[in-house]
Amino acid sequence: MNWKKSARVLTLAAAATATTGLNAQNVDSAMLKNPPRDSWLGYHGDYSGRRHSALTEINTRNVSGLSLGWAFQTQQNGVLKATPILADGILYFTLPDHVWAIDARSGHQLWHYAAPQTKAFHIGQRGVSILKDKLYYMTSDAHLQALDAKTGNVLWDVEVADSKKGQWATMSPLIVGNHVLVGASGDFDNLQGFLRAVDPDTGKTQWTFYSTPTVDTPRVAYSGNMWMTGTYDPDLNLIYFGTGNPSPVLNGKVRPGDNLYTCTILALDPETGKLVWHFQPSPHDTHDWDAVEIPVLADGVFEGKPRKMLMQASRNGYFFVIDRTNGKNLLTTTFGPVNWTKGVDKDGRPIPNPDKEPAPDGRLIAPDEGGMTNYRSPSFDPKTGLFIVSASPSYSLYFNKPADGAYGWAGADYGLWSKGVLDAIDYKTGKIRWSHELGQRAGSGVLTTEGGLTFTGDSTGNFLALDTATGKTLWHAGAGGQIASSPISYELDGHQYILTSGGNVMFAWRLPEAPAAPAAKRTPTAATTK
Amino acid sequence: MRLRSRNILLAAAVAAPVMLFTLSRMTAQAPQTPGQRPTPAQRPSWTVGSQGPLPEHAKFTPLQAENGGALFIQNCAFCHGKDAGGGETGPDLTRSKLVTGDKNGEAIGAVIRNGRLDKGMPRFSLSDTEILNLVAFIHTQQDASMSQSGNRRGVDESDLHTGNAEAGKKYFEGPGGCTQCHSATGDLAGIASKFSGLRLEMQMLYPRDAKTKATVKTKSGQTFAGTVEYEDEFTLGIRDSSGIYHSWPMTAITAKLDKPVEAHVTAMSKYTDDDIHNVLAYIQTLK
């Protein structure tokens, strides 16, 4: 097999790096709670899901000079949707069936793991997670594999869901304490959504939380898959995960009621998987609007009181601010055209309009099935109090008739129109402070930095750096391909990097090295002296 | 550069299938009385092949279809459904006229290779053998779907006949404001012969292929006119009347864009579902 050969060669390269490595990072629980500047240790970088970097070397004054450090060609089919992680100067990222380890200073490949081909959906892979010397990788057919971070060798492999029944995986696991937290996707079939805690050393299941009753229970919803990486508050010791839409997806008649816990934000005890509170953004969803979008954690003043908040810009078009200690709603508002509700109830939940359930002759619905936003990360900028999200105002037609049945999709929907816009929402009021047009529906997530910058991408493949305060473009570069991941930032050898992907290529951006550097610059940089 | 050439390719790829679609649509559909929904008794009894004559295409082996099925699950099923009958975002391929018109992968293969970037479908780099296997699988699924007896899932033309044509005409000429741009005897004459069913409804709600017109003035004072082929924050690309593509950095020009199609987006925020069905019933009379 191909990968064996490359793995053997690259073990040497990995060993070589190890010998020149400076201070080896031991990625343990303490480090995951306080990630150093020269790291990006999980999908969100830290546990908060804010995707906000404290780095300031690249800022509003100098970003126009941003230039390419290196580009890494994966040379594979597919579009990168992964967030790379960085530990010990090594970046790890993925495409379905592929994991790479590359030198973060040069883009040089250390190893490449090609997983065996599977018959499962290959719609994306969002990245690996790290704890100590192991990487945790979800295969397309919903197995969890532990890889040796130094070599990419598979240490163990456990099945998380039976892909033959229809589930698949794209998720970057969330690691909390001694738990690797994983879920799967799969609303094309009537299956139980779940979140599972797995032992990082052995792969043994510690607990499983199911979103719905078992599939032999009549007249209830199934699915509620947890397919996105959650967030964690170490002080409250709660993990937060959004659950996916119910199935049958477009046929709500056979599953009356709210359909808990589908389309729900869950607060769980990471030690036991016990539910502590829940809030449901989409009661009785009939439009495929998962509520898995990142539950972003931030502390701030709300209506004059300091609050521990959880914020979600949900696929159904609503933006929520919730007290994350108890799940009580603080604010509910829309961030684009929404026509499927009869308003909001006393608990801050949208009230679905029965007339807007899919029907035999079609219903015009805003937003469309892809939603007002989707899995791409938003970002929260603490300084401005802005929650910045890539949004897609949109309209579509939804159909359901008896012949569509009560299994899996159970209907049809057709997008009519959509566009892309980056919205900066003031969390205190829910008002949009600025909007930046992105063309059609854009696929990039968002990163904000303490340097006052917002990084994202538009629908035609332009990387953008905007002034977070105003939304004005300060820098751009053509990617030559679809931007479908969320940017990250880190510092190496005293210099800040921004990582973005376009198509199947990873790009590292940094400020140019000035030949005659001003005195303020540190000397010499190690970027080329490895 | 890459983006520009991609758009040109795309325009070519999209134009051909639409032609195919229109032709076969006309021959395959029995005319319906507008505004009248067939009762179950009026419906033809669904028998094998009653979904329309089985399409003619090259013969494929079961192994080709099986291999194509595995590829389909990996690459296509999320959007088009595991059985090609529609999934998240992607259309039902068993009802696709492009598939019906395809003989041996010439049309389906082009879409796989080029994608339909304007509709969110990426291009796929697959080998000729892999593409032919996919083609075999898609044809097999369409054949099976068209051969089935009983009510078929998905959107049938008859499902859409719930509106009142007279009310639709009133809306069209009155509150809908449609006559500001359109005329039943002008640009829309015969529209229901060109499109039907769901395609007609989607075209009515948002004519995706409508072009934006641009007049561009460069800093040196030259003026260009044409249809917009590419537009982002930094670049504008237009095609002039002789078919030549021009593009400029936005900073180097002043451009006036005419986007009449935006009125359709505004309309979507006003329509009730009844308005839509009524206007559709009316449009269906414009044969």
Interface residues (C-beta under 8 A of the other chain):
Chain A: N77 V79 T118 K119 A120 F121 H122 I123 S140 G166 F188 D288 P337 N339 D355 A359 P360 D361 G362 R363 L364 A366 E369 G370 Y395 L397 F399 K401 P402 A403 D404 G405 W409 A412 D413 Y414 G415 L416 W417 E437 G439 Q440 R441 D458 S459 T460 G461 N462 L464 T473 H476 G478 G480 Q482
Chain B: R2 L3 A70 I73 Q74 N75 A77 F78 G81 K82 G86 G87 E88 T89 P91 D92 D118 K119 G120 P122 F124 S125 L126 G150 N151 R152 R153 G154 V155 D159 L160 H161 T162 L198 E201 M202 L205 Y206 R208 Y230 E231 D232 E233 F234 H264 V265 M268 S269 Y271 D273 I276 H277
